[in-house]
Each structure stands twice: as structure tokens, then as C-alpha cells.
Amino acid sequence: MVWDPEALTERADEAMSIASSRDPLKFTWGVFAWADGPPACGGGVGAFLWFAEREELLAFITDLAPAGFMTFDDEAEWLELRERLRRTASSLEAKPEDAIANLNGELSSLLQIDWVGRLEQLLSGDSPYAMKVRAGFRSDWEDKPEQLKTNSITDEELQAYLEYLSEYGC
């Protein structure tokens, strides 16, 4: 097979576009990632991307995502990075914070990952990231204690929260 870096970049861009527009109630595995470049080049802009299964999410992170931020003219360079990412991603379940930090080290100047997990973690999880997102959603609750801002998302809030997630980081 002939190495085609432009085709890889196109596949990565298409995958990001599709994953960012999916319904997280149906595609419950997610990642929040942002471009790690200068602001003039889109750096700092991020989005939640949603996948049906953990394996699909990990394959996106390791096999496509970097190509959405850089064209890899050298196939060997791409294959080497992909293998390092695969080794690191294999520890996401056991040590998610360490794995994300290691992935971010490998992906420096391309993209950065803030969170990987299931939608239910964002709805009710106690991780600092999940609580930060919920507090941001409830930022207009200025007169409420911080603890209430980070409580689990209620059924009444769910649709508004999903809309908030779709715009988060943009």
C-alpha cells in the first residue's frame, strides 16, 4: 500500500467531524481534546467527541487524532508515534490520569486530552474534571454553594447539559 498522508489527514478530519456531532446518549464513550497550537491556528479550541465503544475511542486517539493536526510525510514517523500512543492508551483503564498525562506528552504541539470516559461520569462522577464541567454548566448559580453546582445532573437538566457539552470548549 502506498503511503498517503493527505488521505490519513482527511480520514482524521472526517472522524472528528462525525464524532463531535454524535448524540452522547447513544455514543456514550467520550474524549475532550483540544488543539495544542497557537491561538491564531486554532490552538486552544476543543470539543467532546463521542464513540459507541471504548475500543473505537482508543483507536481514534491512537490511529487518527494526531493526523488531524499534522501531516505526517514520513510513514515511519507516523507508525512510531502510533505504536507509542497504543502502548500508552492500553493503560487508560487502570491509571487514567497517568495515561492521559503520558498521551499528552506524546501529543504535545498537536492536541491535548483533558478527559476520557463515559457520559455517566460527566453526569454524576466525582472526578475534578466532571465536577468542573458541571460547575461551568451551572455558572449562573452565583448565589448557590459550590457543592450544589457540582451535584449530579438531574433529569430536568439533562437536555440543557447535553447542549452545553456540544458547545463546550468552542
PyMOL commands that set and color helices and strands:
alter all, ss='L'
color gray80, all
select helices_A, chain A and resi 5-20+39-41+54-63+65-68+75-89+96-106+119-124+128-137+146-149+158-167
alter helices_A, ss='H'
color red, helices_A
select strands_A, chain A and resi 29-35+46-51+111-118
alter strands_A, ss='S'
color yellow, strands_A
deselect
rebuild
show_as cartoon
